[in-house]
């Protein structure tokens, strides 16, 4: 069974974060939500409060097959946390899945790690960094999975499942959630 970490910060776009958690758990993927705030309680962008499974400072990410960066108004602050952008690069460079949606692809592209990679993200959150930007809902380029924004959260989650568990499982979840 694959295991992924979903990073959470205050101001996270709840649908982008929790749709991935929900869909991936339905697919049998082990999902650990990880707070980068230093506390487990997360206040989402729309005042939905939830609790992360773990805190970033206590984590060893070596045992994970993938990492997910949801977007939202808290994305910039998440990118300022020590090691968060470097962790994205580590996953991408080590051939593990790196997934980012909405403002998060733009945030991690600032490092240049998406240079010449096909990606999508929220309009206006695509800084220079050399990525080849698309307007598609979800884009997969090797071990990089990106999503456009809140309305693309389900498609983004399906592509994560497809990457980690294959086409059959992705289509099972697509069908069972009536997409």
C-alpha positions in Angstrom: 0.0 0.0 0.0 1.2 3.5 -0.9 1.7 6.1 1.8 1.4 9.9 1.3 1.7 13.0 3.4 -0.7 15.9 2.8 0.8 19.2 4.2 -1.6 21.5 6.0 -1.3 25.1 6.9 -3.8 27.6 8.3 -5.6 29.2 5.4 -5.5 25.9 3.4 -8.2 25.5 0.8 -10.2 22.8 2.5 -11.7 21.2 -0.6 -8.2 20.8 -2.1 -6.8 19.3 1.1 -9.6 17.1 2.3 -10.8 15.8 -1.1 -7.4 14.3 -1.6 -7.5 12.8 1.9 -11.0 11.4 1.4 -10.5 10.0 -2.2 -7.1 8.5 -1.5 -8.3 6.8 1.7 -11.2 5.3 -0.3 -8.6 3.9 -2.7 -6.7 2.2 0.2 -3.8 4.7 0.1 -2.5 5.5 3.6 -2.8 9.2 4.1 -1.2 11.2 6.9 -2.1 14.9 7.2 0.8 16.9 8.4 0.5 20.4 10.0 3.3 22.8 9.2 2.1 25.3 11.8 3.6 23.5 14.9 0.1 22.6 16.1 -2.4 19.9 15.0 -5.4 22.2 14.8 -5.7 23.8 11.3 -8.1 26.6 10.4 -9.0 26.4 6.8 -9.5 29.3 4.4 -13.3 29.1 5.0 -13.1 28.7 8.8 -13.4 25.0 8.8 -11.3 23.6 11.6 -9.8 20.2 11.4 -7.0 18.3 13.1 -3.9 17.1 11.3 -2.6 13.6 12.1 1.0 14.8 12.7 3.2 17.9 13.1 5.9 18.7 10.5 8.7 19.0 13.0 8.1 15.4 14.2 8.1 13.8 10.7 10.5 11.6 8.8 9.3 11.7 5.3 11.6 9.0 4.0 8.9 6.3 4.4 6.4 8.2 2.2 5.7 7.4 -1.5 4.4 10.9 -2.2 3.7 14.3 -0.8 0.7 16.7 -1.5 0.8 20.5 -1.3 -2.8 21.9 -1.2 -3.3 25.5 -2.1 -5.3 28.4 -0.7 -4.5 31.8 1.0 -2.1 30.0 3.4 0.2 28.7 0.6 2.6 31.6 0.8 3.1 31.2 4.5 3.5 27.5 4.1 6.3 28.1 1.5 8.1 30.2 4.1 8.4 27.4 6.6 11.9 26.0 6.8 12.4 23.0 4.6 8.9 22.9 2.9 10.1 23.9 -0.6 13.2 21.7 -0.2 11.0 18.7 0.7 9.2 19.1 -2.6 12.5 19.1 -4.5 13.6 16.0 -2.6 10.5 14.1 -3.6 10.6 15.1 -7.2 14.3 14.4 -7.5 14.0 11.0 -5.8 11.3 9.8 -8.2 8.6 10.0 -5.6 5.2 11.6 -6.3 5.0 15.4 -5.8 1.5 16.7 -6.1 0.5 20.4 -5.8 -2.8 22.2 -6.5 -4.0 25.8 -6.9 -1.4 28.3 -5.5 1.0 25.5 -4.5 2.5 24.7 -7.9 3.4 28.4 -8.3 4.9 28.5 -4.8 7.2 25.5 -5.4 8.0 26.6 -9.0 9.8 29.6 -7.4 12.6 27.3 -6.7 13.1 26.3 -10.3 12.3 22.7 -9.6 9.5 22.6 -12.2 11.6 23.9 -15.0 10.5 22.4 -18.3 7.8 20.4 -16.4 4.2 20.5 -17.6 2.0 21.8 -14.8 -1.2 23.7 -14.0 -2.3 25.9 -11.2 -4.5 28.8 -10.1 -4.4 31.7 -12.6 -2.2 34.5 -11.2 -0.2 32.1 -9.0 2.3 31.0 -11.6 5.5 32.8 -10.9 8.6 32.5 -13.1 10.4 29.2 -12.7 10.4 27.6 -16.1 7.3 25.4 -15.9 5.2 24.8 -19.0 1.8 26.0 -17.7 -1.5 24.4 -18.9 -5.1 25.4 -18.3 -6.1 21.8 -17.8 -7.9 20.7 -14.5 -5.1 18.3 -13.7 -1.7 17.6 -15.3 0.7 14.7 -14.8 4.3 14.9 -15.9 6.3 11.9 -14.7 6.1 11.9 -10.9 4.6 15.4 -10.8 0.8 15.8 -10.4 -0.7 19.3 -10.4 -4.2 20.7 -10.2 -5.7 24.0 -11.3 -7.8 24.9 -8.2 -10.8 24.2 -5.9 -13.1 23.0 -8.8 -10.4 20.6 -9.9 -9.8 19.0 -6.5 -11.6 15.7 -7.5 -9.8 15.4 -10.8 -6.5 16.1 -9.0 -7.2 13.4 -6.4 -8.1 10.9 -9.1 -4.8 11.6 -10.9 -2.9 11.0 -7.6 -4.8 7.7 -7.2 -4.0 6.8 -10.8 -0.3 7.5 -10.2 -0.1 5.5 -6.9 -2.7 2.7 -7.4 -3.3 2.5 -11.2 -6.0 3.1 -13.7 -8.5 0.5 -12.4 -8.5 1.9 -8.8 -8.7 5.4 -10.1 -11.8 4.5 -12.3 -13.3 2.7 -9.3 -13.1 5.8 -7.2 -14.3 8.0 -10.1 -17.4 5.8 -10.4 -18.1 5.3 -6.7 -18.0 9.1 -6.2 -20.3 9.7 -9.2 -17.8 11.9 -11.1 
